[in-house]
Amino acid sequence: MQLFSKTWQFWLGGSVSVGLLLLLLYQVDLSDLKDSLKDANYFLLAPSIAVYFVAVLFRAIRWQFLLAPMGVIPVRRLYPVVIIGYMANNLLPVRLGELVRSYHLAQRENLNTSSALATIAVERVYDGITLLAFAVLAAPWLLLLGVFDGTSDVSRTAGFIFLIAAILAFALLLAIFTLLGSSPAFANRMEGWLNIFPAGIRPKIKGLFWTFVTGLAVLNSPTKHLSLFVYSLPVWLLEGSMYFMLAYSFGIDYHFDSVGVLILVVLLLTATSNLATSVPSAIGGIGPFEIVAQQTLAALGVGASLAGAYSGFVHLIALWLPVNLVGLALLWRGNLSLRGLSSSSRAGSLETITGLASETVAEDD
């Protein structure tokens, strides 16, 4: 805890997590919540965790594709780095795990940290696009099937506004990243906008900008965009399969008429709960995931207490805990520590930027 207890980001993220979890507990009956957890059949827990780690393998395969312009790195070397990065994201505030992952890879494979970080930013955009595709596919069908009949008009309108806003945000990011990665003229124009920064730090900002652009080189053709979407599908279909299996453990399936409807429900649940964690506030997404997942299921007719028990179990026990334990074991095996890796990643990134700034000044001279 000493690693991040002194930072305001930790206290902010912790406050968000605690506040949302308290809100969740306020909406449920604690006795019913306890009964839901006690009555659940956990026979599918181990297979669901195994499926999640297969999904992480596909994340490593996708990352290999993104890193290809900088060099071919075997998936077996990327896989542990991805796990460590996700573990760090779960334990550090404001998604510092992304910086830890990019720095750790840069040190292992002699890459630039900022360029590696750019590929992770592209990952996040395509994660959002894939999840939005799930929501756009599932929500209209569930509405037509009458599964949302118990939801108020206000809730439906709020959900629709959120969906449109998310689509526009991810579309804008994708357009900007594509132009930066494929159009030197656009990148030069964007660099010109950086002149608004004070002269003292401007070279550092520009150096960081250009190494970030290097990491976007994979986005230079429609074919590669399609490939990224295809690479992203198994990641989220496998994670959705995990939610699907655990839905049977908690008896969520009894609330819906058929397996087909349950699949649509799980697609929507996968989308809403994970999009809720895309804002880097709560640590490890704890709080936003649970409250949004619970509200999604409640809107579809599942009892509030059962939905809360299921959402908390899926996130904390099936998603959060296993990857953290494996990530910490990998750090121990490599004689590393989360504290040291986090501190080194931040210091190393600043050193990289400073070096790039010196090169930029020298070129200008």
N, C-alpha and C positions, 0 to 999 in steps of 0.2 A: 504493500500500500504506500510505502514511503516514496515510491517512484512517482506517483502522480497526486499524492494528497496535498501537495503544496500549490497546485495549479488551480486557477479559477475555473478552467474548463472541466476539471474533474467534479468540482462542487456543483457547477451548473448542470452537467450531464447527470450526476447522481440525483440532484433535486428533481429533474424532469422524470427520471425513472421512478423514483419513490412516489412522486405526485400522481403519476399515471397509474401505478400499481394500486395506490390507495383509492383512486377513482374506480378502478376495476373492482376492488373489494367492496366498495360502497354499493355497487350495483348488483351484487350477488348475495345470496344467503350462504353464510359461512358453513352452516351445517350441511346444506345441499352440496356445496363445493367439496367438502370433506368426503361426503358419501360418493360423489362422482369419481373422485380419485381412488377411493377404497374399492368401488365396484368395477373399476376398469380392468380389462383383461390385457396384461402386458406381454402376451406371447409374441406380438409382432414388433416389440421394441427393438430387439437385437437386429432383425432383418432390416428394419427401417433405418437404423443407424448405419448399417452396412451400405444401404442404397445411397445414403447421404455422402459417404466417403467415395463412392463411385462418381457421384455428381461432382465432387471436388476434383476427381481425376479428369473429368471433362473440362473443368475450369483450367486445369494445367495444360490440356491440349489446346484450348482456345488461346491461352496466353502464349503458347509456343508460336501459334500463327501470327499473333500480334507482334511478337518480338522478332519475327523472321527477317525484316529489313536490317536488323542489327546483328544478326548471327543465328545459327541453328543451335538451339539448346535442347538436349534430350528431356523428354517429359519426366523421366525418373529423377532428374535434378530439379525440375520446376515444382514437382508435386509437394515435397516437404516445405519449400519456400511458400507456396500458397497456403498450406496448413498453418505455418507460423504466422503468416500475415493475417489470416482470419482469427487466429487466437489473439493476436495483438489488438485487432479491431474490437474484439469482445472485452478486452481488459483495459484498454486505454481510451481516453476521451477523444471526442471530435475526429474519429476515424484516423488516428495516428498510425494505426496498423497499416494503412496504405503506404505511408512513408517508410515504415519499418520493412515492409515487403520489398519495395523498390530498392531501398538501400542494401538490404541483405542480398538480393539478387545481384546488384551492381558489384558488391564485394566478392561474391562467389564467381561471377562470370566476367569480370572486368568490363562492365558496361557503365554508362552514365546514369546516375540516379534519376535525374529529371526526365530523361528519355524513357526510362522504365516506368516512371510515375505517369507519364502521358499515356502509355499503353493501358495502365490500370484505369485511368479516366475513361478511356474508350470502352473498357470492359463495363464500367458502371453505366454508361449510356446505353449499351446494348442489353444489359440486364433490364434497365428500365423499359426499353422498347419491347423486349420479349414479354415482360410482365404486363405491359399495356395491351399487347396483342392477346394475351390470355383473358384480360378483363373485357376487351372489346368482343371477343368470341363468346364468352360465357354469360355476361350480364344480360344482353338482349334475349338470349334463349331462356334464361331463368325468368325474365320478366314476362315473356310470352307464355311460359308454362304456368304462370301464376304463383311461382314460389315466393315472389316479393309482395304478395297480396297483403301481408300483415304490416308492411312498411308504410310509414306516413309519406304524404306527398313532399313534405319538407325534407325528409331524409333522402328521398329519391333525387330531389333537386340538388341537394348538397353533394350527393355522390356523383351526379352527372357533371356538376361544375368542377369538382375535384378531378374527374377523369379528363375533361377537356383541358384543364390547366396543366395537368401532368403531360398530356400528349403534346401540347404546344411547347412546354419547357424542354422535353427530350428532343423534339424535332428541331428546336433552335440550336441546342447544343450539338446535335449531330451535323447540322448544316455548317456550323462554325468550324467544328473539328475537321469535316471533310474539306472545306475550303483551305484551311490551314495546311492540311496534309497534301493537297493536290495542286494548289495555286500559289506559286511564289509571289505573284503580284499582290494577292490578297494578304499573304503573310507579311510582305513588306509594308503594306498599308497599315496593318494592325500594329506593326512595330513602330510606325510613325506616331500612332496614338499613345504610345508609351512615353512620349516626350513630355507628357503632363507631369511626370514624376520629377522630383528635384534632381538637379544635375549630379549630386553626390551619390545617389543610389541608382540613377538611371542605367549605368552600364551593367550593374548586377541584375536588374530586372530584365534587361534585354538579353543578357546571357542566358538567364533561366528560360526566357520565352523561346529562344531559338533551339535550345536542347529539348524543350517540351515539344516543339514543332517536329523535331526529328523523330520523336516517338509516334507521331501521327502519320508517318509515311505510308503505313499499310492501308490508309483510307483513300487511295488514289484512283480507285476504279469501282464501278457499280458491282462488278463480279465479286470483289473483295468485301463489299458491304453485304451482299447476299451470303457469302461464305461465313461472315461473322454472325449473321442471324441464324444460319444453320448450325454453327458451332454452339450458339447459345441455347438452342432448343433442348438438347439432351440435359444440359445443366439444370434447367428449371422443370422439365418434365420429370426428371428423377427426383428432384426435391419435392415436387408435387406428389409423386408416388409415395413418398415418405408420409406426407400429410394424409394421403388416402388410406394407407395401411393403419395409421394410428386412429383414423376416424372409426374404423371397425373396433379397435380396442376400447373406445369410449362409447360405442353404440350410437354414434352420430348417424350411421346409415339408416337407423330405424325412423328417422325423421323425414326421409325422402322416399319417393315411390319406386325408384329404380336405380341401378348402378350408373346408368347414363346421367341421370340428374345429379347423383353424388359426384361424378367426375366433373361436371360443370361447376358444382359448388366448390370443389377443391381447386379448380383452376382460378376461380374468382378469389378464393381465400388466399391462395399463393400470391396472387397479384397484389391484393390490398394490403396484406400484412407485411410484405417485403417492401412495397413502395413506401409504406409508413416509416420504415427504418432508413430511408435514403437521406433524410435530413440528419446531419451529424450533430445531434444534441444529446440524447440519452446514451449512456455507455452500453455498448453491445446491442443497441436497439431494444434493451429491456424497458418495457413500459409501452412505447408506441406499438410494438408488435402485438403484445398481449391485448391491449385495449381495442385496436383496430380489428384483430382477428375475432375477438369476442363479439364486437358490434356487428361484424359481417355475418357471423353465424346466427346471432340473435335476429338480425333483419330477415334471415331466411327461415326463421321459425324454430330454431334450436333454443332451448331454455338458457337463460342468462348464466346460471350457475354451472351447468354442464359445459356451455361454450367457454366460460372462464377457466374451468379446470383443464379442458382440452388445450386451449390456447397457451396457458402457462406451461403445461407439461411438454407440449411440442417444442416450444422455444427453449425453455430452460434445461430440460432433461435430454431431449433428443437432438437439438441443434447446438445449444450453447456449451453444455458440459463436455461432450465427447471430443469436439475439436480442440477445446482448451486443454484437456488432459493429454491428447496426442501432441499438440503443439508444444506444451511444456516438456514433454518427454523428448521431443526432437531437440529442443534447446539444451536439455541436460546432456543428451548424447553428443551434441556438438560442442560441449563445454561453453555454452553461451548462457546469458541471462536476459530476461525481458527488459530489466532496467538498463543493462549495459547496451543492448541492441537499440533500445529507444533513444537513449542519450547519444549514442554514436551516430544514429541515423540523422538526428537533427543537426548535430555538429558537422557531420560529413556533408550534409546537403548545403550548409552554409559555406563550408570550405570549397565545395564544387562551384557554387555560384560566384564566390570571390575570385576563384581562378579563371572562370569564364569572363568575369568583368575585366580582369587584367588583360586577357587576350583581346577583348573588344577594344579597350583603350589603346593597346599597342597597334591594332589594325587601323584605328582611326588616325593615329599619329603617322 
